[in-house]
Amino acid sequence: MKQELVEIFLSHQWVTIPIFILLVIGVTLCWFGGLVAALTALGNKRWLWGIASIVLGPITGLPYALIHREAEYARSLMVKGLALFLAGLLAAAIVWLAFR
């Protein structure tokens, strides 16, 4: 199974590289949004949210941004990042199913 997956993605690099770029940009936007949420939380003296978001990034940053209105920029970054990441995963699954 693992060998088959590697062979598929190596033989179709023309589609693997853009998928990988989508995944990397998505993860980067999610983590950057988590750090922006941490800065927003610390600036508003919500210490627990801020410290947790520094350590855990988007895992706690997204709930904070969804709950508090002042973290709108962080929310937009994390939602866009999550959308790109999920689009990359979906594209990878389609490629794997189409070429196996």
N, C-alpha and C positions, 0 to 999 in steps of 0.2 A: 504494500500500500504506500509506504513512504517512498520507496524507490520509484514507483509509478508516478507519484505526485511530482517528484523532483524531475523526472524525465519529461513530463508534460510541460512544466514551466520552463525548463531549459530549452526545449525544442521550440517553444513559442515565446521567445524573448521579446518580440515586437509588441506583445500585449502584457507581458510580465512586468516590464520596466514601468510603463504608465500606472499599472495597478500598484506597484510598490511605491511610486511617487505619491499617489492618492493616500495610501495608508500612512506614509511618513508625515505628510502635511496634516492629515487628520489628527494623528497623535500629537504633533507639535502644537496645533491650535488648542487641543484639549488641555494639554499641560500648561501652556501659556495662559489660557483662560482660568485655570485653577490658581495660578500664581497671582493673576490680577484680582481674582476673588479674594485671595488671602490678603492682599494689600488693601482692598476695599474694606474687608472685615476688620483688619487691624486699625485702619484709619477711623472707623466708626466705633472703636473700642469694644468690639466683640472678640475678645481674646481667644476664647475657645475655638470659635470658627476659624479665626486667622491662623492659629498655630496648627490646627488640624489640617487646614488647607495647604499650609506650607509643606507639611510632611506627606500628605496623601494626594495632593494635587486635585485633579478633577473628581476624584471619588467623593470628597466633601465639598469641593468648590461648586459643583453643579447644584447640589441641593441648596447650598447657601444662596447661590445666584437665583434660583427659582423662588426662594422664599422672600428674599429682600429685594426691593425695587431698585435700590441704589447700585446694585451690581449688574446693571443692564448690559454694559459692555462685556463683562466677563461671561455673562450668559450667552450673548451673541457669539463670542469666540468659541465657547464650548459646544454650543449647538451646531455651529458650522463645522467644527472639527469632528464631532460625532457623526454628522451627516456624511462627510468625506470618508471617514473611517469605515462606516457601514457600507457606503457605495463601493469602496475598494474591496471589502470582504465579499460583497455580492458579486462583483465582477470576477473575483478570483474563483468563487464557487461556480459561476457560469462557465468560465474557461475550463475549469477542471471537468465539469460535467459534459461540456461540448467536445472535448478532445480526448476523452478516455476511451 
